[in-house]
């Protein structure tokens, strides 16, 4: 698995990636499409860490601006 863009978030990303891969291979591919609450919680932790790091590096605003001006903008939120 790849490291996070923000090194301080890599451990959270690794935990989420492992959870997702396990859910995908053990549940989803066998017909269970119900989301994993554990994985969702891990993703939220990783996303919070990553967004904080992006804001500290001054990147978050550029991403938000790109979302607003994207021709493919479907209203997705960070």
N, C-alpha and C positions, 0 to 999 in steps of 0.2 A: 504494500500500500504506500501511497505517496505521503510525504510530509505536508503539513499545513502551510499555507502562505505565511502564517504567523507562527514562528517556532514555539512560542509559549502556548499555542493551542494544539500542537501536534499530538499530545497524549489523548486529549479529548477526541480528536479526529480519528485516531487509531481505534479507540474504544467504539466509536460510532460505526466506523467502517466494518469492524469485526462483527458487530451486532447485526448490521444490515446484511452483510454477506451470509451470515448464518440464517437470518429470517428468510432471505430470498431463496436460498438453496433448500432449506428444510421445510419451509411453509409455502411460500408463494408458488414455487415451481411444482408443488404437490397439490395446488388448488385452493389453498387457504389465502385469501386476499385481505384478511383482516390485519390492519396495521399492528405493529408491535409497540406497545406502550413504552417498553424499556428503550427501544431504539429511538422513539420520538423524543423521549426525555434526554437521551444522550445527544441527539441532533440539536435540540434547543440549547443545551449547554455549550456545544461546539460553536453554534451560530452566534451566541452571545459573546463568547470569547473572541471569535473572528471579527465580528462587527466592532467591538471595542478596539481591537488592534488596528483595524482599517481606519477608524476615526482618529486614533492617535497618530497614524502615519499620513493623515490628510487624504486618504484615498476614498473614503466612504462617500463624501460629497460628490466626487466625480462619478461614482457608480450610480448614485441616485439621479444625477443629472442625465446620465446616459439612459437610464430606465425611462425617464420622462420623455426624452426625445426619440426613443426607439420606435421605428415604424411597426415593430412587432409587439409593442407594449400591450399586454393583456391585463394591466392593472396589478401585476405581481408585486408583492411587498417583500422587502428584505427580511 
